[in-house]
Amino acid sequence: MRKSLFLLSFLTLSYGVYSQTNTFPVDGNVGIGTLTPTEKLEVNGVIKSKSGIFEAANTQAAANSTDYRDWGKYSLALTAGRVLNTDTNGFQNRKLQFFDYSATSGGLPSGSGFTINGADGKNKLSFFNFDNGGDTRFILKSTEDKYIVQMGDYDVGRSDNNTGSDISFIQMFNPNSRIAIGTYLMYKPEHEFIVRGSGWFEQEIITDSKIGIGMQASAIPVGYKLAVAGKIISEEVKVELQSTWPDYVFKDNYDLPTLRQVENHIQEKGHLINVPSAEEIEKNGVYLGEMNARLLEKIEELTLYTIAQEKKIALQQIQIKELKEVKTKNIELEKRVEEIERLLKK
C-alpha cells in the first residue's frame, strides 16, 4: 500500500514538472512548450514528422468571400516565418505562405499560390496557378518592390488577349535589364541581350533603333539604321528612294548639257557633271540609291545624246544621198557637154 501511494505521488509530481510549459485544455488552444498558445496548436520548439497534411483555413469562407483579401486569408494552407504585418481583416503576413484557393461566386477562380515575402510584407517571389483556363504566373520583385521578371501565360479567354490564342510570355520591366546566354552577365555590359554563340530567328526582327554587324551600334553615324563592318553577299537588294527618280531627264524642260559643256567639265573637274569625285567617294562613301539614280541620269542623258546623234546621222545620210544624186547628174551633164563640144568641132 505504501509503495502504491509512493508511486502515485511520484507520477503526479513528474507530470506536474513535465507539464509546466504545456497546456492541454479540454476546449481551446493546445500549447506544447508554452502556456499561452494563440492558435489551435502552438509548439515552442522543433516538430519532427514523417508526413503532414495542410489544408486551407476555411474553404467555405473562402468560397463565400467577396473581398480578395478575405479570399486569401481563408485560403491560407501553410505559412512560416515571423509576422511581417497584419491586414485590416486580421490576416498576418509572414515570410513564406502557401494558398489553396477556392472558387468564389464573385468570379475569383480556384487554384494555388506560393509567396516569399520581404521585410515590408510584400511579395518578392510569387507563383500562382489558377484552374479552368486561368493564368499561370511566376513573379520576382526587388527589395524596392519593383518587378524584375514576370513569366507565365495569358489564357485566350482573357478580355485583354486579342491574339486569338493562348500566350506564353516573359517580361522584364527594368529598362536596364540584361539577358546573357552562353556567357556571364557583364561580358558586354553595354548591351541588354547577349548571346555567345549562334541564334536562329524564324520570323521578323523588328527594332526602332540601330543594328550594327561587326561593329558597335553606338559607332553608327547619325541618320543610319544598319551598318556592316565587312562584305555583304545577297541575291537581291531593293532600294526605295524617297527622292525623285531621274525620269525628269526626259522632260521637255530639262536642261541637257551640251557635249561641249560635258567635255569642258571633265577637263576642269576630272569627273562627270553631277557625279561625285574620287576624293568625295573616299571621304563620304557611296550612297547606293543616290548613286544609282545619278548613274541612271547619265545613262538617260547618254540616251538623248545617242538619239540626237542618230537623227543627225540619218539627216547626213539623206544629204549624202542627195549629193551623190547631184554628183551623178553632174557627171551625166559633163558627158553631154563633152559630146556637144566634140560634135561642134567637126
Secondary structure, 3 states (H helix, E strand, C coil): CHHHHHHHHHHHHHHHHHHHHCECCCCCCEEECCCCCCCCEEECCCCCCCCCCCCCCCHHHHHCCCCHHHHHHHHEEEEEEEEEEECCCCCEEEEEEEEEECCCCCCCCCEEEEEEECCCCCEEEEEEEECCCCCEEEEEECCCCCEEEEEEEECCCCCCCCCCCCEEEEECCCCCCCEEECCCCCCCCCCCEEECCCCCCCCCCCCCCCEEECCCHHHCCCCCCEEECCCCCCCCCCCCCCCCCHHHHHCCCCCCCCHHHHHHHHHHHCCCCCCCCHHHHHHHCCCHHHHHHHHHHHHHHHHHHHHHHHHHHHHHHHHHHHHHHHHHHHHHHHHHHHHHHHHHHC
